[in-house]
Amino acid sequence: PNIAITVRLIRARGLTAADKNGYSDPYAKLSIGKQKKTSRVVNKNINPEWDQTFEFHGLMPASLDETLFLEVFDKDKGAFDRDDKLGSASVGLDCLDAENGAPKEVSLELTMGGTVTLSIGWAYSQNQPSPSKAKRFASNPLKFAKDVKNSVLHSHDQQSPRNQLSTASDTVGVVGEPSKDTEHLQLTVTLVSGARLKAADKNGLSDPYVKLGVGAVRKTSHVIKETLDPVWEQTFEWRGPRETLLQNQLVLEVFDKDKGVLDRDDRLGSAKLPLGSSVAVGEPAREVSVPLSTQGSLKLILEAMMVSIKRKTLAEVLGDVDEYTPLEEPKKKAKHMMPWEWFQRECSHVTLEVTLKGAVGLRA
């Protein structure tokens, strides 16, 4: 089932004054994955009231594990002037109620001063899921999404052992739209360690883990228990067209894993690393230390290189269909492969090739 996330941009307070008159002409840009929205401009105001609502449609349940990014700009009147940035902030959508999607009001501190108030909620899209699926989805949307993905993988393993989906899809994310290029840029990020992280538990320690994102592709590290100086030494990879990949940022969010079933994981800090200026394609891997928004830092090793793409047909991925197949079987197989959004995201490059060889037993 698809969901729609609704974001109401309410107001901002104490924004930076970018103009000589002591004011700004602020507007905001909001994004979830590849979807982006822009608010209207409020002239001559550092305490703007937008009260503007945006909807992000066609999202999968796993989107509740993504992040809403917000940037505020001052609109310049000159035709060739660049709009000044007034600050940015982000909030994890896992702060939302997973059961009923009730709107939640949040106040975000901008990086350059001031705060922005939002209201965020989610609801089913117009195409409602079946009652049984809706009940499972409402109880735990993230588990529902993972179950769908695992069932698809399991079905392929049983139907065609020689044509299994690559297990690398769990660690390699494809960024950007499919292209005809035979080479892609591969970004390799090794999450080495953290230092002097924020203490979130009563014992003066934390159980930290990291969420890493490039574009709409998110990955999560394992949890290191009871430490403020964790060592992960865990490697993640992203692939995509060179220009598309380098236009993105590497988004890092650190959380403390709470043990309670109903407890929310505490956010320990975040950081963004522009890939265009942080990696050199084809050169040796480089080690970087990234300061977090609260306290502490993360140590990473970054490497980028061009790799060849091995194309696969749909038959190679799913297994060949028998020469003569009852007409109902393709329908059942297509339904079992739903949701297509997941399939398209994981396989990225799919060529559908159909050869009509003949038919038997047709109706006279």
C-alpha positions in Angstrom: 0.0 0.0 0.0 1.1 3.6 -0.7 0.9 6.4 1.8 0.8 10.2 1.5 2.8 12.3 4.0 1.3 15.7 4.8 3.5 18.5 6.0 2.0 21.8 7.2 4.6 24.6 7.2 3.3 26.8 10.0 5.7 29.5 10.9 9.3 30.6 11.6 10.7 32.7 14.4 14.0 34.6 14.7 15.3 34.1 11.2 18.6 35.7 10.1 18.2 39.2 8.6 19.8 39.0 5.1 18.8 42.4 3.7 20.0 45.9 4.5 16.7 46.9 6.0 17.1 44.4 8.8 14.6 41.9 7.3 14.5 38.9 4.9 12.1 37.7 2.3 12.0 34.1 3.4 10.7 31.0 1.7 11.3 27.3 2.4 12.2 24.2 0.4 11.0 20.8 1.7 12.1 17.4 0.4 11.4 13.7 1.2 13.5 11.4 -1.0 13.3 12.8 -4.6 10.1 14.8 -4.0 10.6 18.5 -3.4 8.2 21.3 -2.5 8.7 25.1 -2.3 6.7 27.5 -0.2 5.5 31.0 -1.1 7.7 34.0 -0.2 6.8 36.2 2.8 8.2 39.7 2.2 10.1 41.7 4.7 9.8 39.4 7.7 12.0 37.5 10.0 9.0 35.9 11.8 7.0 34.7 8.8 3.6 32.9 9.0 3.3 30.5 6.0 0.5 28.2 7.2 0.9 26.3 3.9 0.3 22.5 3.4 2.2 20.2 1.2 1.5 16.5 0.3 4.1 13.9 -0.7 2.3 11.2 -2.6 3.1 7.7 -3.8 5.4 6.8 -1.0 6.0 3.3 0.3 5.6 2.3 4.0 9.4 2.3 4.3 9.3 6.0 3.7 8.4 6.4 7.4 12.0 5.5 8.1 13.3 8.4 5.9 14.0 12.0 6.7 12.3 15.3 5.9 14.8 18.0 4.9 14.0 21.7 5.2 16.0 24.7 3.8 15.1 28.3 4.3 16.2 31.0 1.8 16.0 34.8 1.4 14.5 35.7 -2.0 16.7 38.2 -3.8 15.0 40.5 -6.2 17.9 40.9 -8.7 17.6 38.8 -11.8 21.1 37.5 -11.4 21.4 37.5 -7.6 21.6 34.2 -5.8 19.1 33.6 -3.0 20.8 33.7 0.4 20.5 30.6 2.6 19.0 31.3 6.0 19.6 27.8 7.5 18.5 24.2 7.3 17.2 21.4 9.5 15.9 17.9 9.2 13.6 15.5 11.1 13.2 11.8 10.9 9.8 10.6 9.9 10.1 7.8 12.4 8.8 10.4 14.9 5.3 9.9 13.5 2.7 7.6 15.1 3.0 4.3 13.2 -0.6 3.3 13.9 -2.8 6.1 12.9 -0.6 8.8 11.3 -2.0 11.6 13.5 -0.4 14.9 12.8 2.5 15.8 15.1 3.8 19.4 15.6 7.6 19.8 15.7 9.9 22.8 16.1 13.2 22.6 14.3 16.3 24.7 15.0 17.9 26.1 11.9 21.7 25.9 11.4 22.0 29.7 11.1 19.6 30.7 13.8 15.9 30.7 14.3 13.3 28.0 14.5 10.6 26.6 12.1 7.4 25.0 13.3 5.9 22.2 11.2 3.0 19.7 11.5 3.6 16.3 10.0 1.2 13.4 9.5 0.5 10.5 7.1 -2.5 8.7 5.6 -3.3 6.0 3.1 -3.4 7.1 -0.5 -6.7 7.0 -2.4 -6.1 3.4 -3.5 -6.8 1.6 -0.2 -5.2 -1.7 0.6 -7.2 -4.8 1.4 -8.5 -4.9 5.0 -6.1 -7.7 6.0 -3.1 -5.8 4.6 -4.4 -2.5 6.0 -4.5 -4.1 9.5 -1.0 -5.4 9.2 0.3 -2.1 7.8 -1.4 0.0 10.5 0.0 -2.1 13.3 3.6 -1.8 12.1 4.3 -0.2 8.6 8.0 -0.7 8.7 7.7 -4.5 9.5 5.0 -4.8 6.8 7.4 -3.3 4.2 10.2 -5.7 5.2 7.9 -8.7 5.1 6.8 -7.8 1.6 10.5 -7.5 0.5 11.5 -10.8 2.2 8.5 -12.7 0.7 9.5 -11.5 -2.8 13.1 -12.7 -2.3 11.9 -16.0 -0.8 9.6 -16.7 -3.8 12.4 -16.2 -6.3 14.7 -18.5 -4.3 12.1 -21.3 -4.5 11.0 -20.7 -8.1 14.4 -20.3 -9.7 17.5 -21.1 -7.6 19.8 -20.4 -10.6 18.4 -16.9 -11.1 18.3 -15.4 -7.6 18.2 -11.7 -7.0 21.6 -10.5 -6.0 22.1 -10.3 -2.2 24.2 -7.2 -2.9 21.0 -5.3 -3.1 21.0 -5.1 0.7 24.3 -3.3 0.8 24.4 -1.6 -2.7 21.9 1.2 -3.3 21.2 2.6 -6.8 20.8 6.4 -6.8 19.1 8.2 -9.7 16.9 7.1 -12.6 17.9 4.2 -14.8 20.2 5.2 -17.6 21.7 3.7 -20.7 25.2 4.2 -19.5 27.4 1.1 -19.3 29.4 2.6 -16.4 28.3 3.9 -13.1 30.0 5.7 -10.3 30.4 3.5 -7.2 30.6 5.3 -3.9 32.0 3.3 -1.0 31.6 4.6 2.5 33.3 2.8 5.4 31.8 3.9 8.8 34.9 3.4 10.9 34.0 4.9 14.4 32.5 7.6 16.5 34.1 9.8 19.2 32.7 11.7 22.2 29.0 11.0 21.3 26.2 12.4 23.3 25.1 10.3 26.3 21.4 9.4 26.1 21.0 6.7 28.9 21.0 7.0 32.6 24.3 5.1 32.9 26.0 8.0 31.1 26.4 6.0 27.9 24.5 5.3 24.6 23.8 2.4 22.3 24.6 4.2 19.0 23.8 3.3 15.4 24.0 5.4 12.3 21.6 6.0 9.4 23.4 6.9 6.1 21.6 8.3 3.1 22.4 9.3 -0.5 19.4 10.6 -2.4 16.5 8.3 -1.6 18.6 5.3 -0.7 19.0 4.8 3.0 21.2 2.4 4.9 21.6 1.6 8.6 24.6 0.4 10.6 24.5 -2.2 13.4 24.1 -1.1 17.1 27.1 -0.8 19.4 26.0 -1.1 23.0 27.0 1.1 26.0 29.6 3.3 24.5 30.3 6.9 23.5 33.2 5.9 21.3 31.8 3.2 19.1 33.8 1.2 16.5 31.7 0.0 13.5 34.1 -0.7 10.7 31.1 -1.3 8.4 31.1 -0.6 4.7 28.2 0.6 2.5 28.0 1.2 -1.3 25.9 3.4 -3.6 25.9 3.3 -7.4 24.4 5.7 -10.0 25.2 8.0 -12.9 28.3 10.0 -12.0 26.7 13.5 -12.3 23.5 12.4 -10.4 25.5 10.8 -7.6 27.9 13.7 -7.1 25.1 16.2 -6.9 23.8 14.5 -3.7 24.9 14.8 -0.1 25.8 12.0 2.2 23.4 12.4 5.1 24.4 11.0 8.5 22.1 10.6 11.5 23.2 9.0 14.7 20.6 7.5 17.1 20.6 5.8 20.5 18.8 2.5 20.4 16.2 2.3 23.0 15.4 -1.2 24.5 11.7 -0.5 25.2 9.2 -1.7 22.5 7.3 1.6 22.5 10.3 3.9 23.1 11.5 6.2 20.4 15.2 6.1 19.6 16.9 9.3 20.7 18.7 11.4 18.1 22.4 11.9 19.0 23.2 14.3 16.1 23.5 14.6 12.4 25.7 15.9 9.6 25.7 16.4 5.8 28.7 15.9 3.5 28.5 17.3 -0.1 29.8 14.5 -2.3 30.9 16.7 -5.1 33.5 18.4 -3.0 34.3 15.4 -0.6 35.3 12.6 -3.0 37.8 12.4 -5.9 36.8 9.9 -8.5 39.5 7.3 -9.2 41.8 8.5 -6.5 42.9 6.5 -3.4 40.4 6.3 -0.5 40.5 9.2 1.9 39.7 9.4 5.6 37.5 12.2 6.9 36.3 13.3 10.3 32.7 14.6 10.3 31.5 16.8 13.3 28.0 16.1 14.4 25.3 18.8 15.0 25.2 18.2 18.7 28.6 16.9 19.9 31.2 14.4 18.9 32.2 13.2 15.4 32.2 10.3 13.0 35.3 8.9 11.2 34.6 7.8 7.6 36.6 6.4 4.7 35.4 7.6 1.3 36.2 6.2 -2.1 34.6 6.7 -5.6 35.4 4.8 -8.7 33.7 4.0 -12.1 32.4 0.4 -12.5 30.9 -1.5 -15.4 27.2 -2.4 -15.3 26.2 -5.9 -16.1 22.8 -5.8 -17.6 20.2 -8.5 -16.9 16.9 -9.2 -18.6 13.8 -9.8 -16.6 14.0 -13.5 -17.4 17.5 -13.7 -15.9 16.3 -12.1 -12.7 13.0 -14.0 -12.3 13.8 -17.2 -14.2 12.5 -18.3 -17.6 8.8 -18.9 -18.0 7.9 -22.3 -19.5 7.4 -22.4 -23.2 3.6 -22.8 -22.8 2.1 -21.2 -19.7 -1.6 -21.0 -18.8 -2.8 -17.4 -19.3 -3.6 -17.1 -15.5 -0.1 -17.9 -14.4 1.5 -14.6 -15.5 -1.2 -12.7 -13.6 -0.6 -14.6 -10.4 3.2 -14.1 -10.8 2.7 -10.3 -11.5 0.5 -9.9 -8.4 3.0 -11.8 -6.3 5.8 -9.5 -7.4 3.9 -6.4 -6.1 4.8 -3.8 -5.0 6.5 -2.8 -8.3 7.9 0.3 -6.6 10.2 -2.0 -4.5 11.1 -4.1 -7.5 12.0 -1.1 -9.6 14.1 0.5 -6.8 16.0 -2.7 -6.0 16.8 -3.9 -9.6 17.1 -0.3 -11.0 17.9 -1.5 -14.6 15.2 -3.8 -16.0 14.8 -4.9 -19.6 11.4 -6.6 -20.3 11.8 -8.9 -23.4 8.8 -11.0 -24.5 9.0 -13.5 -27.3 5.6 -14.8 -28.5 6.5 -18.4 -29.7 3.0 -19.7 -30.2 -0.1 -20.9 -28.4 -2.1 -24.1 -27.8 -5.6 -24.9 -26.7 -7.2 -21.6 -27.7 -10.9 -21.2 -27.7 -12.6 -21.8 -31.1 
